[in-house]
Amino acid sequence: MTITLVHLLAAASPGPDFVLVTRQSLLLGRNAGLLASLGIALGLSIHIAYSAAGLAALVAHSAQWMIMIKLIGGAYLIYLGIKGLSTRKAGRVSSSTTGDISTVSAAQQVLAGFLCNVFNPKAPIYFLALFTLVLSPSLPALHLLIYGLWLMLLQFLWFSLVATVFTYGRMRERLLGIRHWIDRVFGAALVVLGVRVLMSSHVKT
């Protein structure tokens, strides 16, 4: 119960994952949002693996590692944001479309979510806290595996709910008319997040 509550609160907090799933759901449909959610959940496996191995503490307490992670993560967020800002107005699209309004493949949708989560610079700090205060690397490997799979499932369920909410019929139909502006707004948000991450990488720890 503790793990569930802590992780749901962390997943629900605003961040790059939420921005990506919301953007994909509004503009490309529910399927795109669900695929991005799957990618985000799969991205957790990377953080869980190195945390279980005890590397989260090393990364979180190493200025060099943290700066590198923040630089990569910030640059990736800015890249996603620039793609959104460059969106042009297109023709009207029916709200019945659930993921075929783009040529982006399912694998690319999953990969976008995966990379967004893996390069989230806040992840090492979060998993360090989780594994230090709630879990323990000394737990049996089977228990760690179960915990890890449970966290991934929670992540997927939460963002699947987000994708479902933002693809509700009438609301999405109205928003699709201004989808190029929505894409630009989310693009600007990702650029701002990326710039903040890059700026924080210069702060002494």
Secondary structure, DSSP 8 states (H G I E B T S, - for coil): -HHHHHHHHHHHS-SHHHHHHHHHHHHH-HHHHHHHHHHHHHHHHHHHHHHHTTHHHHHHT-HHHHHHHHHHHHHHHHHHHHHHHT--------TT-SS-SS---HHHHHHHHHHHHHT-TTHHHHHHHHHHHT--TTS-HHHHHHHHHHHHHHHHHHHHHHHHHTT-HHHHHHHHTTHHHHHHHHHHHHHHHHHHHHHHTTS--
